[in-house]
Amino acid sequence: MARPGAFAVLIFAGAALCIAIGGNTDAQAPAPFPLQLEAKIPLGDVRGRIDHMAMDLLRQRLFVSELGNDTVAIVDLKERQVIRTIDGLSEPQGVGYLPSMETLYVANGHDGSVRVFTGTNYIAGPQINLGENADNIRVDAGAGEVFVGYGSGALAVIDTRSFRRTANIPLAAHPESFQVWGNQIYINLPATPEISVVDRQSLKQIARWPIDTASGNFPMAIDGAARRVLTAFRNPAMLGVFSVKDGSLTSGPEICADADDLFVDTKRKRVYASCGDGYLDVFAGNPYQRIGHIPTVSGARTSLFVPELDRLVLAVRATSGEPAGVWIFRPAP
């Protein structure tokens, strides 16, 4: 059942979201933000933090981890409304979706479980107990594996056919965002701080990139074309750009504060960051330069870029002036 009030949607004209760049006072038309707010979809009565999201592309359904509410919302992006809520969870943090098996994985921070929901009606299935603080999820559909960061330092490998943990990769600290790319896994360990590199075949760490210029490396993305690992630091707030070859830091432009998600738009050769200080940042160029600093809402730090839809979805927690919702941004041009 959709929540009360979840059917109203506010559509914004692009003209209302344009600003002049560089302070020009002549009669030239204002240049648009590189991300244009297209719609707001209310989530209803949702309390506290909202964490990560995943996507069912076939049905254009968005899965939203409502950590503070112990629920996952299922949002129909075509109809722009909440169509279902999965409750009874335990601080859901990460979500992953495997389309070939119509399976939703939900990692729960409080009890350390990964709960599985199957089919278009999201029937509760197996539960994999990892122990504590199950967090980020990555799904490798081709290999039939789900990776989950958890505990004081580990990645669990879950087989998508048996729904069993088949391996455990020890790490030096709790993993935050990580990316599976080729034969390697790149993992942010902010408590150390470092980036750990794990070989997928041996499931062992093959390199570590210690970081002494900044801390709080939470979000991560891979720029495959440029062979770079990107991470956003919180102290100081900067975008770290690392060479895949040897982990050398090549640049570090300023970024919005309290970053929690980071994505690469390969079509436009841009980078999008969502930050808890109430901004979206957009970077482009070589080296990266910030080309957009777009105001949102304080605490709205998680997002999901969906290249197939060419949209960035931002999770907005409830504040005194803004209800909980997901905001849809369209890249421009």
C-alpha positions, 0 to 999 in steps of 0.5 A: 500500500502506498503511504498517505500523501505519497501521490502528490508530486511537484513538477518544476519548470526548468526555467525556475532552476537557472542561474547566471554564472560568473555574475554577468549583468548583461542581457545574455540568457542565464546558464542552467545548473548542470543538474535540473530539478525535475520532480519531487516524490513524497515518501510519506511519514518517514522519520530520521536518516535515509540511506542508500538506494537501488533500482529495478530498471525493467519496472522503473522501481526505486528501492529506498533504505529508510534507516531511521524508519526501519523500512524500505520504500518502493517508488514507481518512477513512472507513476512517481509514487510510493507503491509499497513499503517493506517494514520490520527491518533493522536499520536498513543501510544498503540495498541491491537488486538482481534483475535476473532473479527478481531479488532484492537484498537489504543490509541491516545495520542494527542486527547485521543481517542481509534479508532477501525479498523475491518476486514482484511482490517482494516475498520475504525469503532467506536471511543471511546473518553476518553479525553486525553493521551490515552496510554497503551492497554491490551486486555482480549479476554476471558472476552471481555474487553479492558483496556486503561490507560489514562489522569491524572489517570484512566483506561477505560474498553471497552466492545468488543461487544458494543465498549462502555466504561463500567467502569472507574477505578480512579487512583492517577496518569497517568498509564504507563504499566499495567498487567491484571493477574488473578483477579487483575490489577497491574499498574505502576504510575511513577508520584507518584511513586508506583504500584497500585493493582486493583481488577477486580470484584469491579474495585477498588484499593485494595493495593498500593505499594509505592516506595522510592528506585527508580523512573521512573517505566514505563515498567511492566511484570508478572512472573506468575510461580514465582509470581512476578511483574517486573518493570524497573526503570529509576532513577536509572536504575534497575530491580525491582522484587516485590512479588505478595503477599505483594509488597515487593521488593526482588531484584534490579539488574542494567538494561539498561537506559531508559527502556520502555518494559519488557517481561518474556520468560517462556520457558527459564525463562528469562526476556527481557528489551528494552531501549532507551540508545540503548541496550537490556538486558537479565536476568536469574536466581534466583535472576535475573542476567544480562546475556546479554547486546546487543547493538541496536540503541539509541532511540529503547526502545519499543519491543514485545516478541511473545512467539508463534513465539519465537521472540522478535521484536524491534522498531527502530526509524530513526537516522542519521545512521539507517532507521526506522524499526523493528528488529527481534531477535531470543532467543538462545539457 
